[in-house]
């Protein structure tokens, strides 16, 4: 019976890590304390196997009920495989057009996705390095759980 329970837990974990039809998706926990500190720069290594394809690049942001920011300001620093560095600052808007917190939630955990670069074209193949940090005046951002990078090929 214990083996069946262990197998079910592993299968559930594996299904939560799937790309869900995406070209790339990776998520990283911010802190076990449900907070994001300024000093916590989250790093993603994104493999690009074909150049000159268009992607919609998004950030996933998971937070817990009680998160009280309407906007989360982030800085994203991209380093290409050849070492070219570009930075982008953007706002992750947490409210929908009616002023309600947006996202899909369950058991007090809310998942949001924010397109930060539509029709993004990678000019090189190889590993792109992304460093993501928050630029909020208050530190830490409380009730923040996870950040992620998502690439969806433009059809």
C-alpha positions as CSV (number, residue, x, y, z in Angstrom):
1,X,0.0,0.0,0.0
2,X,2.9,2.4,0.8
3,X,4.4,1.7,-2.6
4,X,1.1,2.7,-4.4
5,X,1.0,6.0,-2.3
6,X,4.6,6.7,-3.2
7,X,4.0,6.1,-6.9
8,X,1.0,8.4,-6.9
9,X,3.0,11.1,-5.2
10,X,5.8,10.8,-7.8
11,X,3.3,10.8,-10.7
12,X,1.6,13.9,-9.3
13,X,4.9,15.7,-8.9
14,X,6.0,14.7,-12.5
15,X,2.7,16.0,-14.0
16,X,3.2,19.3,-12.2
17,X,6.6,19.7,-13.9
18,X,5.4,19.1,-17.4
19,X,5.6,21.8,-20.1
20,X,1.9,21.6,-20.7
21,X,2.4,22.0,-24.5
22,X,4.9,24.8,-24.0
23,X,8.3,25.1,-25.7
24,X,10.0,26.0,-22.4
25,X,8.7,26.4,-18.9
26,X,10.7,26.4,-15.6
27,X,9.6,27.6,-12.2
28,X,11.7,28.3,-9.1
29,X,10.7,28.7,-5.5
30,X,11.5,32.1,-4.1
31,X,11.8,31.2,-0.4
32,X,10.3,28.7,2.0
33,X,9.3,31.8,4.1
34,X,6.9,32.9,1.2
35,X,8.8,36.1,0.5
36,X,11.1,37.5,-2.2
37,X,14.2,39.4,-0.9
38,X,16.0,42.0,-3.1
39,X,19.2,40.0,-2.7
40,X,17.5,36.9,-4.1
41,X,18.3,37.0,-7.8
42,X,16.6,34.1,-9.5
43,X,18.6,32.5,-12.4
44,X,17.3,30.5,-15.3
45,X,19.3,28.8,-18.1
46,X,17.1,28.6,-21.2
47,X,18.3,26.4,-24.1
48,X,17.5,27.7,-27.5
49,X,18.1,25.1,-30.2
50,X,16.9,27.0,-33.3
51,X,17.5,30.7,-34.1
52,X,15.2,33.1,-35.8
53,X,12.0,31.6,-34.4
54,X,9.4,33.9,-32.7
55,X,8.3,33.2,-29.1
56,X,6.1,34.9,-26.7
57,X,8.1,35.1,-23.5
58,X,6.2,35.3,-20.2
59,X,6.9,35.3,-16.5
60,X,4.9,33.1,-14.2
61,X,4.3,34.5,-10.7
62,X,2.8,32.5,-7.9
63,X,1.7,34.1,-4.7
64,X,-0.4,33.4,-1.6
65,X,-3.6,35.1,-0.7
66,X,-2.6,38.1,1.4
67,X,-0.2,39.4,-1.3
68,X,-1.1,43.1,-1.4
69,X,0.8,44.5,-4.4
70,X,-1.2,45.7,-7.4
71,X,2.1,45.8,-9.4
72,X,5.3,43.8,-8.9
73,X,8.3,45.6,-10.5
74,X,11.0,43.2,-11.8
75,X,14.3,43.5,-13.7
76,X,15.2,40.8,-16.1
77,X,18.8,40.6,-17.3
78,X,19.4,38.4,-20.4
79,X,22.9,37.2,-21.3
80,X,23.1,35.6,-24.8
81,X,25.4,32.6,-25.5
82,X,28.0,35.0,-27.0
83,X,27.9,37.2,-23.8
84,X,25.7,40.1,-25.0
85,X,23.8,41.5,-22.0
86,X,20.4,43.3,-22.2
87,X,18.2,44.4,-19.3
88,X,14.5,45.0,-19.2
89,X,12.4,46.4,-16.3
90,X,8.8,45.6,-16.4
91,X,5.7,45.7,-14.2
92,X,3.7,42.5,-13.5
93,X,0.1,43.8,-13.1
94,X,-1.7,41.8,-10.5
95,X,-5.1,43.3,-11.1
96,X,-7.5,42.6,-14.0
97,X,-9.5,45.3,-15.8
98,X,-12.2,45.2,-13.0
99,X,-9.7,45.8,-10.2
100,X,-9.7,42.2,-8.9
101,X,-6.6,40.2,-8.4
102,X,-6.0,38.0,-11.4
103,X,-4.8,34.5,-11.7
104,X,-5.9,31.0,-11.2
105,X,-6.0,29.8,-7.7
106,X,-6.6,26.9,-5.4
107,X,-6.3,26.6,-1.6
108,X,-5.0,30.2,-1.3
109,X,-2.3,29.9,-3.9
110,X,-2.7,32.1,-7.0
111,X,-0.8,31.6,-10.4
112,X,-0.4,34.4,-12.9
113,X,1.3,34.7,-16.2
114,X,2.6,38.0,-17.7
115,X,3.8,38.4,-21.3
116,X,6.9,40.4,-21.1
117,X,8.1,40.1,-24.7
118,X,5.7,39.2,-27.6
119,X,7.2,37.9,-30.8
120,X,10.7,37.7,-29.3
121,X,13.3,36.3,-31.7
122,X,16.5,34.7,-30.5
123,X,19.4,35.4,-32.9
124,X,21.7,32.8,-31.5
125,X,21.4,29.1,-30.5
126,X,22.7,28.0,-27.1
127,X,22.0,28.7,-23.5
128,X,20.6,32.1,-22.6
129,X,21.0,33.1,-19.0
130,X,18.2,35.1,-17.3
131,X,18.5,36.8,-13.9
132,X,15.3,38.0,-12.4
133,X,15.2,40.3,-9.4
134,X,12.4,42.4,-7.9
135,X,12.7,46.2,-8.0
136,X,10.0,47.0,-5.4
137,X,10.8,49.8,-2.8
138,X,9.7,47.5,0.0
139,X,11.8,44.5,0.9
140,X,10.8,41.7,1.1
141,X,7.8,41.1,-1.1
142,X,5.7,39.1,1.3
143,X,3.5,36.2,0.2
144,X,5.5,35.6,-2.9
145,X,6.1,31.9,-3.6
146,X,7.5,31.2,-7.1
147,X,8.7,32.8,-10.3
148,X,9.0,31.2,-13.7
149,X,10.1,31.7,-17.3
150,X,7.8,30.5,-20.1
151,X,8.4,30.4,-23.9
152,X,5.5,29.7,-26.3
153,X,6.3,29.5,-30.0
154,X,4.3,32.0,-32.0
155,X,2.1,30.2,-34.4
